[in-house]
Amino acid sequence: MNLYFRLIRIILLHYLCKKELHPITAASELFFRVWPFDLDVNGHMNNARYLALMDLGRLDLILKSGMFKKTLDNKWIPVLGASTIRYRIPLFPMQKVKLTTEVKYWDEGWFYMEQRFIIQGGKKDGAVAAIALVKGGFFDKGESKKLLESQKFIDAAGDNNRPKPELDEYLASWIKAESELQSVTATEQI
């Protein structure tokens, strides 16, 4: 239930503050506090909670780019193709954290994002607590009934002159590994 409150807060703040729109490639920043209901039995933030908060980071990115209404109007549904996360430093109750979300690269149908949980305050101020790589796109449930081409989304965002970012080596390695993992199940029947 607590994520609903965080979700409502993000949407309300976006529409009440009416900040300047950012390009889709600009990083999003959200600030959270680790609440007691975010914890697991070990007394630190539950690994599943990181993934749930990352959903909010990606929503914030869509809101700040001005694409939220366009996705609704065009019946584009955000979908996740893959994610991986590396936990580095545990987050404890009442600790402040910043979540950054940034589009690092895209191909024909997918956007590749990096999301970081960065500790705010205390002895470890500025340290990355966790880093994740995410492969996401948009399913067009309106016209085409298939994965939307990335360029179509970028054009709708008004970023059609924006060059594709350079593909970092670590991200290229992950994309290759993810593709190989996908092939493991490609021949299995649904």
Contacts in CASP RR format, 6 or more apart in sequence:
PFRMAT RR
TARGET T0000
AUTHOR 0000-0000-0000
METHOD contacts of the structure
MODEL  1
MNLYFRLIRIILLHYLCKKELHPITAASELFFRVWPFDLDVNGHMNNARY
LALMDLGRLDLILKSGMFKKTLDNKWIPVLGASTIRYRIPLFPMQKVKLT
TEVKYWDEGWFYMEQRFIIQGGKKDGAVAAIALVKGGFFDKGESKKLLES
QKFIDAAGDNNRPKPELDEYLASWIKAESELQSVTATEQI
2 35 0 8 1.000
2 37 0 8 1.000
2 38 0 8 1.000
3 52 0 8 1.000
3 53 0 8 1.000
3 56 0 8 1.000
6 32 0 8 1.000
6 53 0 8 1.000
6 56 0 8 1.000
7 56 0 8 1.000
7 59 0 8 1.000
10 30 0 8 1.000
10 56 0 8 1.000
10 57 0 8 1.000
10 59 0 8 1.000
10 60 0 8 1.000
10 63 0 8 1.000
11 63 0 8 1.000
14 60 0 8 1.000
14 63 0 8 1.000
14 64 0 8 1.000
19 64 0 8 1.000
21 64 0 8 1.000
21 65 0 8 1.000
21 66 0 8 1.000
22 28 0 8 1.000
22 64 0 8 1.000
22 65 0 8 1.000
23 65 0 8 1.000
23 157 0 8 1.000
23 159 0 8 1.000
23 162 0 8 1.000
24 61 0 8 1.000
24 65 0 8 1.000
24 67 0 8 1.000
24 103 0 8 1.000
24 153 0 8 1.000
24 154 0 8 1.000
24 157 0 8 1.000
24 159 0 8 1.000
24 162 0 8 1.000
25 102 0 8 1.000
25 103 0 8 1.000
25 159 0 8 1.000
25 162 0 8 1.000
25 165 0 8 1.000
26 64 0 8 1.000
26 65 0 8 1.000
26 102 0 8 1.000
27 100 0 8 1.000
27 101 0 8 1.000
27 102 0 8 1.000
28 57 0 8 1.000
28 58 0 8 1.000
28 60 0 8 1.000
28 61 0 8 1.000
28 64 0 8 1.000
28 100 0 8 1.000
28 101 0 8 1.000
28 102 0 8 1.000
29 98 0 8 1.000
29 99 0 8 1.000
29 100 0 8 1.000
30 53 0 8 1.000
30 56 0 8 1.000
30 57 0 8 1.000
30 60 0 8 1.000
30 98 0 8 1.000
30 99 0 8 1.000
30 101 0 8 1.000
31 96 0 8 1.000
31 97 0 8 1.000
31 98 0 8 1.000
31 99 0 8 1.000
31 120 0 8 1.000
32 53 0 8 1.000
32 96 0 8 1.000
32 97 0 8 1.000
32 98 0 8 1.000
32 99 0 8 1.000
33 94 0 8 1.000
33 95 0 8 1.000
33 96 0 8 1.000
33 97 0 8 1.000
34 45 0 8 1.000
34 91 0 8 1.000
34 92 0 8 1.000
34 93 0 8 1.000
34 94 0 8 1.000
34 95 0 8 1.000
34 97 0 8 1.000
35 93 0 8 1.000
35 94 0 8 1.000
36 93 0 8 1.000
38 45 0 8 1.000
38 46 0 8 1.000
38 49 0 8 1.000
38 91 0 8 1.000
39 45 0 8 1.000
39 46 0 8 1.000
39 93 0 8 1.000
40 46 0 8 1.000
40 47 0 8 1.000
42 90 0 8 1.000
43 92 0 8 1.000
43 93 0 8 1.000
44 90 0 8 1.000
44 91 0 8 1.000
44 92 0 8 1.000
45 90 0 8 1.000
45 91 0 8 1.000
45 92 0 8 1.000
47 85 0 8 1.000
47 87 0 8 1.000
50 85 0 8 1.000
50 87 0 8 1.000
50 117 0 8 1.000
50 130 0 8 1.000
50 132 0 8 1.000
51 83 0 8 1.000
51 85 0 8 1.000
51 132 0 8 1.000
53 99 0 8 1.000
53 117 0 8 1.000
54 83 0 8 1.000
54 85 0 8 1.000
54 99 0 8 1.000
54 101 0 8 1.000
54 115 0 8 1.000
54 132 0 8 1.000
54 134 0 8 1.000
56 99 0 8 1.000
57 99 0 8 1.000
57 101 0 8 1.000
57 115 0 8 1.000
58 78 0 8 1.000
58 101 0 8 1.000
58 113 0 8 1.000
58 115 0 8 1.000
58 134 0 8 1.000
59 68 0 8 1.000
60 101 0 8 1.000
61 101 0 8 1.000
61 103 0 8 1.000
61 113 0 8 1.000
62 68 0 8 1.000
62 71 0 8 1.000
62 78 0 8 1.000
65 157 0 8 1.000
66 157 0 8 1.000
67 153 0 8 1.000
67 156 0 8 1.000
67 157 0 8 1.000
70 76 0 8 1.000
70 156 0 8 1.000
70 157 0 8 1.000
71 77 0 8 1.000
71 78 0 8 1.000
71 138 0 8 1.000
74 140 0 8 1.000
74 142 0 8 1.000
74 156 0 8 1.000
75 140 0 8 1.000
75 141 0 8 1.000
75 142 0 8 1.000
76 138 0 8 1.000
76 139 0 8 1.000
76 140 0 8 1.000
76 141 0 8 1.000
76 148 0 8 1.000
76 153 0 8 1.000
77 138 0 8 1.000
77 139 0 8 1.000
77 141 0 8 1.000
78 136 0 8 1.000
78 137 0 8 1.000
78 138 0 8 1.000
79 136 0 8 1.000
79 137 0 8 1.000
79 138 0 8 1.000
79 139 0 8 1.000
79 147 0 8 1.000
80 134 0 8 1.000
80 135 0 8 1.000
80 136 0 8 1.000
80 137 0 8 1.000
81 110 0 8 1.000
81 135 0 8 1.000
81 136 0 8 1.000
81 137 0 8 1.000
82 134 0 8 1.000
82 135 0 8 1.000
82 136 0 8 1.000
82 178 0 8 1.000
82 181 0 8 1.000
82 182 0 8 1.000
83 132 0 8 1.000
83 133 0 8 1.000
83 134 0 8 1.000
83 135 0 8 1.000
84 132 0 8 1.000
84 133 0 8 1.000
84 174 0 8 1.000
84 178 0 8 1.000
85 130 0 8 1.000
85 131 0 8 1.000
85 132 0 8 1.000
85 133 0 8 1.000
86 130 0 8 1.000
86 131 0 8 1.000
86 132 0 8 1.000
87 129 0 8 1.000
87 130 0 8 1.000
88 127 0 8 1.000
88 128 0 8 1.000
88 129 0 8 1.000
88 130 0 8 1.000
88 131 0 8 1.000
89 119 0 8 1.000
89 124 0 8 1.000
89 127 0 8 1.000
89 128 0 8 1.000
89 129 0 8 1.000
89 130 0 8 1.000
90 129 0 8 1.000
91 97 0 8 1.000
91 117 0 8 1.000
91 119 0 8 1.000
91 129 0 8 1.000
95 119 0 8 1.000
95 120 0 8 1.000
96 119 0 8 1.000
96 120 0 8 1.000
96 121 0 8 1.000
97 117 0 8 1.000
97 118 0 8 1.000
97 119 0 8 1.000
97 120 0 8 1.000
97 129 0 8 1.000
98 117 0 8 1.000
98 118 0 8 1.000
98 120 0 8 1.000
99 115 0 8 1.000
99 116 0 8 1.000
99 117 0 8 1.000
99 118 0 8 1.000
100 114 0 8 1.000
100 115 0 8 1.000
100 116 0 8 1.000
100 118 0 8 1.000
101 113 0 8 1.000
101 114 0 8 1.000
101 115 0 8 1.000
102 113 0 8 1.000
102 114 0 8 1.000
102 115 0 8 1.000
103 111 0 8 1.000
103 112 0 8 1.000
103 113 0 8 1.000
103 165 0 8 1.000
104 112 0 8 1.000
104 113 0 8 1.000
104 114 0 8 1.000
104 165 0 8 1.000
104 168 0 8 1.000
104 171 0 8 1.000
105 111 0 8 1.000
105 112 0 8 1.000
105 164 0 8 1.000
105 165 0 8 1.000
105 166 0 8 1.000
105 167 0 8 1.000
105 168 0 8 1.000
105 171 0 8 1.000
105 175 0 8 1.000
106 112 0 8 1.000
106 150 0 8 1.000
106 154 0 8 1.000
106 164 0 8 1.000
107 150 0 8 1.000
108 149 0 8 1.000
108 150 0 8 1.000
108 151 0 8 1.000
109 137 0 8 1.000
109 147 0 8 1.000
109 148 0 8 1.000
109 149 0 8 1.000
109 150 0 8 1.000
110 135 0 8 1.000
110 136 0 8 1.000
110 137 0 8 1.000
110 147 0 8 1.000
110 150 0 8 1.000
111 135 0 8 1.000
111 136 0 8 1.000
111 137 0 8 1.000
111 150 0 8 1.000
111 153 0 8 1.000
112 133 0 8 1.000
112 134 0 8 1.000
112 135 0 8 1.000
112 136 0 8 1.000
112 171 0 8 1.000
112 175 0 8 1.000
113 133 0 8 1.000
113 134 0 8 1.000
113 135 0 8 1.000
113 136 0 8 1.000
114 131 0 8 1.000
114 132 0 8 1.000
114 133 0 8 1.000
114 134 0 8 1.000
114 171 0 8 1.000
115 131 0 8 1.000
115 132 0 8 1.000
115 133 0 8 1.000
115 134 0 8 1.000
116 128 0 8 1.000
116 130 0 8 1.000
116 131 0 8 1.000
116 132 0 8 1.000
117 128 0 8 1.000
117 129 0 8 1.000
117 130 0 8 1.000
117 131 0 8 1.000
118 126 0 8 1.000
118 127 0 8 1.000
118 128 0 8 1.000
118 129 0 8 1.000
119 125 0 8 1.000
119 126 0 8 1.000
119 127 0 8 1.000
119 128 0 8 1.000
119 129 0 8 1.000
120 126 0 8 1.000
133 171 0 8 1.000
133 174 0 8 1.000
135 175 0 8 1.000
135 178 0 8 1.000
137 147 0 8 1.000
137 148 0 8 1.000
137 150 0 8 1.000
137 153 0 8 1.000
138 147 0 8 1.000
138 148 0 8 1.000
138 153 0 8 1.000
139 146 0 8 1.000
139 147 0 8 1.000
139 148 0 8 1.000
140 146 0 8 1.000
140 147 0 8 1.000
140 148 0 8 1.000
151 160 0 8 1.000
154 160 0 8 1.000
154 162 0 8 1.000
167 175 0 8 1.000
END
